């Protein structure tokens, strides 16, 4: 793939990394808490697989921590940009609004 083709293929501000990182923390808000699985992570957002739907445009506090090292974590305010049913789970796209620590 040429440089120009690569540039066209990834138009986002941040490159997405495919990962299989358990979300050992939670999404939390006044609505409650939800645990899920992280599949993609970038500087601007992430993709989670959740067991239940969350409302688009809702804001949550996220704690994402690696199971093998609790020091490797992200705590941020996130906004739900999409939530699509896929079988028994929900593919959920989150935009990072503010990194808290």
C-alpha positions as CSV (number, residue, x, y, z in Angstrom):
1,X,0.0,0.0,0.0
2,X,1.4,3.4,-1.0
3,X,1.7,6.3,1.5
4,X,-1.2,8.1,-0.1
5,X,-3.4,5.0,0.0
6,X,-2.5,4.5,3.7
7,X,-3.3,8.1,4.4
8,X,-6.7,7.7,2.7
9,X,-7.5,4.5,4.5
10,X,-7.0,6.1,8.0
11,X,-8.6,9.5,8.1
12,X,-9.1,9.6,11.8
13,X,-7.1,11.9,14.1
14,X,-5.9,8.9,16.1
15,X,-5.0,5.4,14.9
16,X,-7.2,2.7,16.4
17,X,-5.5,-0.2,18.1
18,X,-7.3,-3.6,18.1
19,X,-7.0,-5.0,21.6
20,X,-8.7,-7.6,23.7
21,X,-8.5,-6.0,27.1
22,X,-11.1,-6.8,29.7
23,X,-12.9,-3.8,31.1
24,X,-12.2,-4.6,34.7
25,X,-13.6,-1.3,35.9
26,X,-17.0,0.0,34.9
27,X,-19.0,2.6,33.1
28,X,-20.8,4.5,35.8
29,X,-23.4,7.2,36.0
30,X,-26.5,8.0,37.9
31,X,-28.1,5.2,35.8
32,X,-25.8,2.5,37.4
33,X,-22.7,0.5,36.5
34,X,-21.9,-1.7,33.5
35,X,-18.9,-4.0,33.0
36,X,-17.8,-5.0,29.5
37,X,-15.0,-5.9,27.2
38,X,-12.8,-3.4,25.3
39,X,-11.9,-4.2,21.6
40,X,-10.5,-1.0,20.2
41,X,-8.7,1.9,21.8
42,X,-7.4,5.2,20.3
43,X,-6.5,8.6,21.6
44,X,-10.0,9.9,20.9
45,X,-12.2,7.0,22.0
46,X,-12.8,3.3,22.3
47,X,-15.1,0.4,21.3
48,X,-16.7,-1.8,24.0
49,X,-18.8,-4.9,24.0
50,X,-21.5,-4.4,26.7
51,X,-24.1,-6.9,28.0
52,X,-26.9,-4.2,27.9
53,X,-27.6,-1.1,25.8
54,X,-26.7,2.5,26.8
55,X,-28.3,5.6,25.3
56,X,-26.5,7.4,22.5
57,X,-25.3,10.9,23.6
58,X,-25.3,9.8,27.3
59,X,-22.1,10.6,29.3
60,X,-20.4,8.1,31.6
61,X,-17.3,7.9,33.7
62,X,-15.1,5.1,32.5
63,X,-12.4,3.1,34.4
64,X,-10.5,0.9,32.0
65,X,-7.8,-1.2,33.7
66,X,-5.6,-4.1,32.5
67,X,-6.3,-7.3,34.5
68,X,-2.6,-8.1,34.7
69,X,-1.5,-4.6,36.0
70,X,-3.9,-2.3,37.8
71,X,-1.4,0.6,37.4
72,X,-2.2,0.5,33.7
73,X,-5.5,2.3,33.7
74,X,-7.5,5.0,32.1
75,X,-10.2,7.0,33.9
76,X,-12.2,9.4,31.7
77,X,-15.5,11.0,31.0
78,X,-16.9,9.4,27.8
79,X,-19.9,10.1,25.5
80,X,-21.7,7.3,23.8
81,X,-21.6,7.8,20.0
82,X,-23.2,4.5,19.0
83,X,-24.7,1.4,20.6
84,X,-25.7,-1.4,18.2
85,X,-27.1,-4.8,19.1
86,X,-25.0,-7.7,18.0
87,X,-26.5,-11.0,19.1
88,X,-26.6,-11.0,22.9
89,X,-24.3,-8.0,23.3
90,X,-24.0,-4.3,22.3
91,X,-21.2,-2.9,20.2
92,X,-20.7,0.5,21.8
93,X,-18.6,3.4,20.5
94,X,-17.4,5.9,23.1
95,X,-15.7,9.3,22.5
96,X,-13.3,10.4,25.2
97,X,-14.5,13.8,26.4
98,X,-12.0,14.4,29.3
99,X,-9.2,12.3,30.7
100,X,-9.6,12.3,34.5
101,X,-6.3,10.5,35.4
